[in-house]
Amino acid sequence: MSAEDFTRTFIAAPADPPADPVASVNQLGAVWSPDFDAYASGQLDISRVRCALCQHAPCDCPPFGTPGYFALIDLRHGRNPAGA
């Protein structure tokens, strides 16, 4: 099996991936900081960029891997696995 066949079979690569890297990341379901464009254009210092998950600058997310961290991910992606 070629590497390309492996990628398409097991990693579910899109048939025609977008040429734009932002579109590619968005297609994967990325959530961006609301301040990313201002930071990337030099209008905002990194210390003032809000976190994509907790929405705070600086970030104060719960530790990675904890239930609180995964709850923030679910919230930002519009999922409610607990059914609450």
Secondary structure, 3 states (H helix, E strand, C coil): CCHHHHHHHHCCCCCCCCCCHHHHHHHCCCCCCCCHHHHHCCCCCHHHCCCCCCCCCCCCCCCCCCHHHHHHHHHHCCCCCCCC
